Amino acid sequence: MSQPASGNNTLGYFKWAFIVTVAGLVLGAWLGWQTTGTIGGMATVFFICAVLAVLEISLSFDNAIVNANKLKDMTPVWQHRFLTWGIVIAVFGMRIVFPLLIVVIAAGIGPVDAFILAAREPAEYARIMNDAHLPIAAFGGTFLMMVGLTYFFDHEKDVHWIEMIEKHMARSATIKGIEIAFVLLLILLFSKLLEGEEAVTFVYSAIYGLLTFLAVEVLGGLLDQSQKTMSEAAKGGLGAFIYLEVLDASFSFDGVIGAFALSQNLFVIAIGLGIGAMYVRSMTIMLVEKGTLAEYRYLEHGAFYAILILSVIMYCQTLVHIPEVITGLGGAGLIGVSLWSSIRYNRKERAEELQRERETIAENI
């Protein structure tokens, strides 16, 4: 895959992402027609694929930043390998194989049987997925809630979008384990609203989601520590490649789990998240070559608010059905508002800087 030169305009970096987007959305529309036989069904699947792509991009924005920071220190050969082999691993490994494994575990069937059901008997596959929705929602909601809360409960966080909320959360971060306590309290509250075996399943699945998040955090810490002791040669070669792939998997887990709030169709999830993965790769290349990593101040805030809202929706879906359109538009709307706020902030900063320059010139005259 050829990469655009650093002199190219911004759109040049997203050439392959645009191509994959068109192909993916067309494939999604065709899949919707094949599975429903109606224009409405085709439009719904088309829309869900688009929303999943947006969700993946928003959840992986920080992934692109981390990748760019590591990638700029790698040799050109390994940069190319990461941006080519890496996309194959990211799309087919984390967006297809991993969701299939979730179905296998949740539904208690073999991987071959799960794939055959998804391909040949979508109605039966959907029924099994529907039966497994409660543990998936509890597991995924807990994982995503921890992702979102950990971002805001950070005493070193000094950039706040909604200050009246985020300042208090940052200050409260000095209380060790406060986000875990908050999630455990929510788990207990929601389990009280369920009955019998469903309550037990919810609690166990939620606890597994919490343990999975903590395990990913520990793994990330170990990788960070090992990265500090890497030789310069290792940083630019296979060691850095493996390091970035594991980090990719950790970041992708958010999107893969969150996707089940929008669709239970394995192929729809793979198409939507695959499109999003291409944009993440394109953003990574652009950030490395243009050298700009934080142009939009509040965009990441919007993404993590979207994660928190999605996690609460997944919890609520164990009690009542919530349309996927509401879930998708809610997250996309938050990200759009955060982008708008970032642009306004940048304009204000430029105006103030220009005013200071004018005052300096006036003083020197």
N, C-alpha and C positions, 0 to 999 in steps of 0.2 A: 504494500500500500504506500504510494508516494505521499509525502507530507508537503504542505505548502511552505514556501520560503517565508522567512521572517518578514520580508517586505510586503507580503500579500495583505489585502484588507481582511477585516474580521470575518466576513462571510466566506472567504476562501478556506478558512480552517474547517468549515462545517460542510464542505462539499459532499463527502462520503456520508455524513450524518443525514443530509437532505435526501440523498439517493436511497438510503436504508429506510428513511421515514416514509417516502412515497411507496416503496415496495412493501413495507410492513403494514401500512394502513390499507393498501389495496388487498393484501392477503387477509387482513382482519375483516374487511368488508365481505370478501368472498367466504370466509369462514362463518360469518354471521348469517349469510344467505344459505349456506349449506346446512347449518344446524337448525335454523328457524324457518327458512323458506318465505320470509316476509321482508318487506322494505324496512319496517320498523325494527325488526331483529337485526338486520344488517347494519342499520344506523347505530343501534345500541352498542354492538360489538366494536364498530368503528370508533365510537366515542370513548368506550372504555379503554381501547388500545391507546388512544391519544392521551387520556388522563393518566394511565399507567406510565407512559413515557414522561409526562410532566412530573409525576410523582417521583420517578426514578432520578430525574435530573435534579429536582429540588433536594431529595434526600442525599444525593451524592455530590452536591456542590462542594462540601468540605473534602470529599474524597478527591476531587480534581485538584484542590489546593495542596493536599498532602502528597499526592502523586507528583505534582509539579515540583514541590520542594525536594523530593528525593530524586526525581528524574533528571534534574539539571546537573547533578553530580555524577551521573552515569556516563559511560563511554558511548559514543554515537552508535556503535554496533548493538549494545544492549538496550539503548533507547529504542532503536528500531524493532528489536525483538519484543520488547515489552508492549509496544504500540501495535504489533501485528499478532504475535502469538497470544499476548495478553488479552486481546479482544475476543479471541476464540475461546479462551478459558473462561472469561467473564460472561460471555453470552451463552455458550452452550453448557458450561459447567454450573455456574451459579443461577442462571435464569431458566434452565431446562431440567438438568439432573437434580439440582437441589430441591426445587418445588415438587418433583416427582417423589423424592425421598420423604418429603413432608407428608404427601398423600399416603405413601406406603406405611409410615409410622402411625398416622392419624387413623387410617382406615383399617389397618391390620391385615393388609394383603401384600403379595409379592410384587416386586418392581415390574416384572414382565406383565403380570395381570393388571397392574395399575395402568401401564402404558397402553395395553390392548383396550382396556375400558375407555380410556381417554380418546383413543383413535377410532374405535369401532362401535362402542356403545356409550355415547355421550350422556344419554338419559340415565343409565345406570351409574355411570361415573358421577354425575351430578347428584344422584340420590345418596351415594356413599359419602361424597363430599359434604352434603347437607347434614347427614348424620354426624359427621366429624367436625361440624362447624364450631360447636361450643368449645372443645379443647383447643382448636386452632385459634379461635378468637381470644381465649384466655391466655394462651401461650404468647401469641403475637402481640396482643395488647399490652401485656406486662413488659415484654422486651422493648417495645417502642416507647412505652412510658418511661422506662429507665433511661433510654437514650435521650429523650427530651429533657427530663428532669436533671440529668447529670450535666447537660449543657448549661442550664440556668443556675443550678446550685453549684456555683464555682466562685470562691472568694477572690480569685484573681481576675474575674471577668469585670472589666471596667467600661465596656461599651454597652449601653442599654438603649433599646428601642422604645419599649413601654416602661418608662423609668419607675413608675409607682409600683409596678409588680416586680420587675427584674432587680431593682436595688435591694428590696427586702429578701429576695431569694438568694442573691449573692452574699448578703450579710449572714443569712441563716446557714450558709454552707459551712461555716466554722463548726457547726454541730455535726459531728461525725455520724454518717449513716442516716441523715435525715430523709434523703430521697428514698432509701430502702424502707424506712419506717412508714413513709407516706404511702408507698405502693402496697405494703402489707396491710395497712389500714383499709385501703380501697378494696383489696382482695377479700377481706373479711366482710366488708359492707355489702359487696355484690353477692358473695356466697350466701348471705342471709336472705337475699331476694330470690334465690333459687331453692329448689326442694330436692330432698333425697339424694339419689345418685348423681344428679346433675350438679348439685352443690359440691359434692366430693370431687367430681371430675374437674370442675372449674378451679378449685383450690389446688389440686395436684398439678394441673396444666400450667396455672399461673406461677406456681413455685418453680416448675421446670423452666419457664421463661425467665424468671429472675435468676436462677442458677446459670442459665446459658449466657445471659448478659454478663454476669460476674466472671464467668470463665473466659469470655471474649476479652474483657477488661484485663484480666490477669495475663492472658496470652499477649495482648498488645503491650503491656508493661514489660514482659520478658523480651519481646522483640525490640522495643525501644532501648532496653539496656544492652542487648547484644549488638544493636546497631552502633552504639557508642564505642564498642571495642573492635569493630571491624577494621581491617586494614584498608588502605585506600584502593587496593586492587579489588578487594571483595565488594567495596561499596559501588564500584563501577561495573560489576559483572553479575555472575549467577546469584551470589548472595543477595544483592539488591533486588534482583528479579523476583526471587522467591519471597523476599520481604514484602515487596509491593503487591504480589499476588495474594498473600495472606491478608494484608490490609484491605485489598479490594474485596475479598470475600467477607470480611467483617463489616465493611460499609454496605455491601450489597445485601446482607442479611436483612437490614431494615426494609429495603424496598421489596424484597421477596416476601417477607412476612406481611408487610402492609398491603401487598397486592391481593391477598386473600379477602381483604375487606371490600374489594371492588369486583372480583371475579373468582369463580371456582374452576374455570376452564384452564387447564394447563397450557394449552397452545395460545390462548389469548394473553395469559400472563407472560409467556415467553416472548411473544411479539412485542407487547408494550414495553417490557423491561429491556428487551434487546435494543429497541429504538433508543431508549433513554441511555443505555450503556454507550452507544455510539456518540451521543452528544457529550457524555462525560469524558470520553477519550479525546474528542475534538477540543473540549475546553482545556484539558490537560496540556495538549500540544500548544494551544494559543497562550496559555499562562506561562509556559516555559519560554516560548519564542518571543513574546511581547514583554515579558518580565513584569506583568501586573497581576497581583494575587488577591487584592482586596479592593477592587474598584467600587463595589456596591456595599456600603457599610452595614445595612440591615437585612440583606437578602438571606443570610444564614439564620438570622433571628426568625424570619418568616417561615423558613423551612422547618425549624425546630418547634415553632408553635403549631405548624401543620401536623408534625409528628405527634405532639401531645393530644391534639384534637382527634386525630385518627385513632390513637390508642384508647381514648375514652369511648369513641364510637364503637370500636371493636368490643369493648366491655358491654356497652349497651345492647349490642347485637345479640348477646347471649339471652337477652330478655325480650326484645322487640325487633322487628325487621326495620332496617333503615335503608332507604333507596341508595344505590351506588352513586347516583347523580349528586346527591347531597354531599356524600363523602368526598367525591372528586372535586366538585366546585368549591367546597369549603377550603380545602388545602390549596387549590390553585388561586383562589381569591386572596388568601393570606399572603402567599408568595408575591402576588401581583402588587398588593398594598406595600409590602416591605421593599419591593423594587422601586416603587414610586417614591417612598420615603427616602430611600437611598439617593435617588436622583435629585430630590429636593435639597437634601443635606449637601450634596456635592455642589449644587448651584449656589447655595448660601455661603459655603466655604470659599468658593471662587469669588463671589461678590465681596465678601469681607476682606479677602486678601487683596483684591483690586483697590478697595477703599483704603486699606492700610498703605499700599504703595502710593496712592495719590496723596495721602496725608504726609508721607515721608518726603515726597517730591516738593510739596508745598512748604514744608519746614525748611528745606534746603535752599529754596529760592530766596 
